[in-house]
Structures are given as structure tokens and as C-alpha cells.
């Protein structure tokens, strides 16, 4: 089944959000050696990571529901 033209930009943005969130997590953790998500000084950046991934997953789920 071909993607509808309206869903394609949403799907691309959602995939980019998921990839960006994962790369942010890996990059930040590797650069600052901060793999503990619950350390008080790193909570904001990992909160942003979780939000990016959740919005990406939600966007993909919504494009599936529209079909």
C-alpha cells in the first residue's frame, strides 16, 4: 500500500525525531560519560531525549491510524 502524500512528511519527521533522540542519548553519554539518567545534573538532557523519542513514536502511530 502506498503512503498518502499527507502522511509522508509526518512519517519522515517522526523517524527523524526517533533517530535524533537516540543519537542525542548516545552522543551526550559518550561525550560527558554520563550514562546515569537519574543523576541530577543530567536529567534535563535525558528528559529531552525521552520527549523526542515519544513524539516520534506517537507520530508513527498516528500515521498508521490515519491509513
C-alpha positions as CSV (number, residue, x, y, z in Angstrom):
1,X,0.0,0.0,0.0
2,X,1.4,3.4,-1.0
3,X,1.7,6.1,1.6
4,X,-0.7,9.0,1.3
5,X,1.1,12.3,0.5
6,X,-0.2,13.9,3.7
7,X,1.3,11.1,5.9
8,X,4.7,11.1,4.3
9,X,6.1,14.3,5.9
10,X,4.7,13.3,9.3
11,X,6.4,9.8,8.9
12,X,9.7,11.4,7.9
13,X,9.6,13.8,10.8
14,X,8.7,11.1,13.2
15,X,11.6,8.9,12.1
16,X,14.0,11.8,12.3
17,X,12.8,12.5,15.9
18,X,13.4,8.9,16.9
19,X,16.9,8.9,15.3
20,X,17.7,12.3,16.7
21,X,16.7,11.2,20.2
22,X,18.8,8.1,20.1
23,X,21.8,9.9,18.7
24,X,21.4,12.6,21.4
25,X,21.4,9.9,24.1
26,X,24.5,8.2,22.7
27,X,26.4,11.4,21.9
28,X,25.7,13.1,25.2
29,X,26.5,9.9,27.1
30,X,29.8,9.3,25.2
31,X,31.0,12.9,25.4
32,X,30.2,13.5,29.0
33,X,30.5,9.9,30.2
34,X,27.0,10.3,31.8
35,X,25.1,7.1,31.3
36,X,23.2,7.5,34.6
37,X,19.8,9.0,33.6
38,X,18.9,9.8,37.2
39,X,21.9,11.9,38.1
40,X,20.5,15.3,38.9
41,X,22.8,17.2,36.6
42,X,21.8,15.1,33.5
43,X,18.1,14.8,34.0
44,X,17.2,17.7,31.6
45,X,19.1,16.4,28.6
46,X,17.7,12.9,29.1
47,X,14.2,14.3,29.5
48,X,14.6,16.0,26.1
49,X,15.7,12.6,24.7
50,X,12.6,10.9,26.1
51,X,10.3,13.6,24.7
52,X,11.9,13.4,21.2
53,X,11.5,9.6,21.1
54,X,7.9,9.6,22.4
55,X,6.8,12.3,19.9
56,X,8.5,10.2,17.1
57,X,6.7,7.0,18.2
58,X,3.4,8.9,18.6
59,X,3.8,10.4,15.1
60,X,4.4,7.0,13.6
61,X,1.4,5.6,15.4
62,X,-0.8,8.4,14.2
63,X,0.2,7.9,10.6
64,X,-0.7,4.2,11.0
65,X,-4.1,5.1,12.4
66,X,-4.9,7.6,9.5
67,X,-4.4,4.8,7.0
